[in-house]
Amino acid sequence: ASPEIPNAFFNAAFFYLKRKDYIDAKNCFESFIALSSGLSEEELGENGTYKLERAQELVNKISARNLENDHFSKAYKLISDGEEEKGLEEIRIFLQDNPAVWNAWFMLGWGLRRLGRFSDAKQAFEKARECEGGDENADTLNELAICQMETGDLDGAKESLVQALTMDGDNTKIISNLGCLYLKKGETEEARKYFLTVLELDPNDKIAAEQLRILEKEV
């Protein structure tokens, strides 16, 4: 658009954050800051000051955690493309110099979980939660819960998912995993409620629809 729209950059930055693309996220936040810094409060609009502070906070975090690092970026791309072993090599190199970055431990756990190495992945996610900022992320708790379920710790998985849901109440992945948890516990009616909730939020969710179809067959 011409002139450029500051909020478009702000929203795009969060899109890139979700994709773990920290380079583009930082670029968008910096563009938002540059376009907004000279505006009055009235021109900034509702929550404008908060957005500026939040954007700067996240730029600082990306820089402080070295998330623009080439090894980190490569790790995410490789794991996303199904080359988990190569991706794990990259994130381990990153961790050698950045052992306190929760995002890196999350990446390690994610790669291990995709390979079915649930016990090792569980340890990585627990390590992520020990690092600064790592206990504030619902995705970490959700991934941890998957590993807890797969290693037989159903009570731990429930605790993790309930905590994750308090952080992100409309996250259909978390709600769906609660359904899967209750299936593992043999509580099919409780599981059904969670899968129905998922479909209320996202009628196109294939996993929830399939689980409900299976449950209907078993009645």
N, C-alpha and C positions, 0 to 999 in steps of 0.2 A: 504494500500500500504506500501511497505517497500523499501526505507525509507518513512516516513510519509510526506504527501504533505501539507505544511502550508496553501495554499489557499483553500484546501478542508475544513479545519476547519473554515476558515474565512467565506466561503459561507454557510456552514452548520449552523453557528451561526445566520446568517440572516434568514435562513429557520425557525429556532426555534423561533426567535424574532417574525416572522409573526404568529406563532402558540401560541404566548404569553407564551411560555415555556422558562422562563428567567433563570432557573437553567441550563438547557442544553446549552442555548445560551451563558451564561457566561463561562461555562466549555470549550466550543469550542473557544471562543475568547481568553481565557487564554492559551489554547493549541497552538493557532496560535501565540500568543505573545512569548511563550516559545520557539517555533521552529524558530521564525524569528529574535528574538532579537540579536543573535550573527552574523547575516549575514551582508555582505557588501551591499551597495546600488545596486551594479551590481547584486549580488545574489538575492536581494529582488525583483528585476525586476520593471516593470512599476507600478507606484503608490504605491510601497512597503512601503515607509516611511509614506505616507498618511494612508495606511491601518493599520499600526502599531498604529498610533496616534488615528485613529477612533476606533480601537478595544479597546484600553485602555480607551478611553472616554466612550464607552458603558459599559465596565466592571464597571467603576466608577459610572455611572448612575444607573445600576442595584443594586449595593451595597448601594448607597445613598438613593435610593427609597425603599429599603427593599423588592425588588421584588422576592427574594428567600424565602420569608416568607411562611410558611405552609398554612396559611389561604388564601393567595392570590392564591397559586397553586391549592388548593382544590376548590376555587371558580370557577376558569377557567374550571377545569375538570367537575365539577358538571353542570355548565351552558351548556357546550359543549355537555354533555350527556343527556340534557333535564330535568335535575333536578334544574330548575331555582330557586325555592324558597329556597332550601338548599344552593345553590350557593350564593344567595343574603345574606343569614345569614352569610356566611363566609366572604364575602367582606365587609359587614358592621362591622364585628369584626375588620378586618384589618384597616378600615378607622378610627376607634376610636383612634388608635395610629399613623396613617399615613394620616392625613386629607389633606395634601398638595400634595399627589401623584396623578397626573392626570390619570395614568394608572388604578388606583383603581376606580376613578369616571367613567372612560370609562367602566370598567367591570360592575359597578352597572347599568349604563345606558343600556348596552347591555342586561343584564338579564331582566331588566324591559321592554325593547322594545320587547324582545321575548315573554313576557307575555301579550303584547298588552297594557301595561300601558304607553302610548306614552307621556302624559303630564309629568309624573314623570321622564321618561327616558330623555326627552328633558332637564329638569332641571339638571339632572346628567351630560349630555354631555356639557351643558353650564358651569357647574362647572369645568369639566375637562379642558375646554379651558382657564379658569381663572388661572389654576395652571401652574407652570413653565414647559415649554416644551409641554403643551397640545394644544397650538395653532399652532403647527408645524406639526400636524398629519392629513393627508387626510382622514383616516378612521373615525376619530372623526367627522369631518364635514359631511361626507357621512351619518353616523348614525344620526347625528343631523337633517340632511335634511329629512330623512325618518320620523322622529317624527314631524317635522314641516309640512310635507305634510299631515300626519294623523291627525294633529290638526288644519288644515285649513290655515296654514301660508304658502301659495304657494310662495309669494314673498321672504320670508325668506329662504325657501327651495332652490329657484333658486340661491340666493346669496351664500348660503353655498356650493351648488354643483359646481358652477362656480369657487369659491375659491379653493375647493378641487381639481378640474381639473387642476388648475394652479400648484398644488403641485405634481400631479400624472396624467399626461396627457393620459396615456394608460390604466388607470384603468377601466376595462369594467363594474364594478359594479357602478361606478360613472356615466359613460356614459349611462348605462341602466336606472339608476334612473332619469337622465335628460329626457329620453324618457317617463318614467312613469309620471314625473311632467307635461310634455306637454300634455299627455293624460288627466290628471286631469283638465288641463286648456282648454281642448277641441280643442287643436291645433294638429290635427292628422298628418298633413304633416310634421310638425317639429318633432313630436315624431318619425315618421317613419325614418327620417334621423339619429336620434341617435341610433335606433335599428339596422339599416343597418351598421352603424359604428362599433357597437359592434360585429356584425358578420364578418366584415372585419378583426377585430383584433382576434376574436375567433369564427371560423365557427361552433364550437360545443356548443355555448351558447344556452341553451334550452329556457331560459326566453325570450330572444330577438326574437328567432325563433317563439315562440308561440305568442308573441305580434304582430309580423308581419303577422302571419297566421290569427289572429283575425281581424287585420286591412284590410287584403285583402278580407275577407268575407263581411266586411261592405261596400266595394266599390260598 
